[in-house]
Amino acid sequence: MTRVLIRGGFVVSMDPRIGTASCADILCDGTRIVAVGSALEVADAEVIDAAGMIVMPGFVDTHRHVWQGAMRAVTADWSLLNYLGGIRMSAAACYGPDEMYAAQYQGALEAIDAGVTTVADYCHNVLSADHAYEAIRGLADAGIRAVWAYGFNGPPGASGLTQAGRVALARQLAARHFPGRDARLTLGLAPEEMPLWRSTQEALEQFRLACELDARVFWHCNCANSAGERPREALRLQQLGALDERTVLVHMNYTVPEEWQLVAASGAAVACTPETEMQMGMGLPVTIVAREHGLRPTFGIDIVSNNSADLFTALRLALQGARSQMNQPHDGEFYDGVPIRCDEALAWGTIDGARALGLEREVGSLTPGKQADIVLLETNSIRLVGWDRTNPAATIIQQASVADVDTVLVAGRVVKRAGRLVADERHACALLRAAAERIAARVGERGGFYVSPEETVQLMQSSLSG
Ligand SMILES: [Zn+2]
């Protein structure tokens, strides 16, 4: 067991009992934080000098498809329909287990580099048992904390797994690869989206499996209208008895008021992804309406084949988008203050995210007893020099970026130090580069990434019958 002392930083704990402290130490023993205080006397610890640094809990991303990183920015000018046809129904089939490993390993390191220490990885391309093993191995090797959500989806004709085979594989993975709740990797499940259900019975079996395996459920919900009608997918889930406090509902843009009440009463959590939602025609993030119903919105990157992998950008976009909507009643007149403060946005990306993932006892704040998932931001730079010490959340949310992430610890282990990843970054890049080239070549043989709307509909229909 190793002890690490982070000395003399400006601590932003996100724990209301500790608050912020302008010059404080954090002692980590093994995987956990054991003390937060001033001038801690410790003889046998590695000392990390945090003078001039903001010391904060690692970001918690509640919705990301890490496997898609080997198709970087391919979808950046696409709508949701283009994405469904081009990636989900088509290019996904061009991944083998090796490509899954490369993307998961690089993607987890990219998250760590950006100060994201926990990610809910919605892995909806498990085309074989080896795809699953390699996806999990990539996360494990990178050293990130993750809820790895086993997805039941796949492009039509790409997988030999039947529903029974998928269920059996999930049980096997749970037994062999996910030892317990305090492990760095925990298991989640991502049942198929309602428009892709082949039968209600089959879908319910996927949700019930989550109950059996004590796994968090991640589910794309209410993100598109069907023929002008609100989809009411959360309502349907509640009627089927499958909406509960283990559920993380993703997107939710076209949710009706009745459903919001049911969601709030169920104890389910909500994950928003501002960049993909605003681009792809999924509507505005539900930040405001979720708050109005007593829910704490949480945020994720979503499609890493689309946008950046850092939560600084997503949280800033979410905050400013919500402020913009809430400012509209002023109709251009002068007024006092803003409706949501940066403190709240920082909570969305840390402690609220941890709560959504059922990990609030483990991560999300710098609290003795919790896992030592810690990020240090260097403020002695041309970007952050002179930062406002009366409002650290303002600097973190409105002005900081990946370039400011100096040091990252996950479970007490230093995974980024002095601005550089500890892992062999060149190796990760070489793996990803080769995987991206193989995928691009295979996709090229199929006619390219873009798939027409007509063909997309055909593919989705064949997925339903397959
Ligand atoms: Zn998603």
Boltz pocket constraint, residues with backbone or C-beta under 6 A from the ligand:
constraints:
  - pocket:
      binder: B
      contacts: [[A, 63], [A, 65], [A, 122], [A, 220], [A, 250], [A, 302], [A, 303]]
      max_distance: 6.0
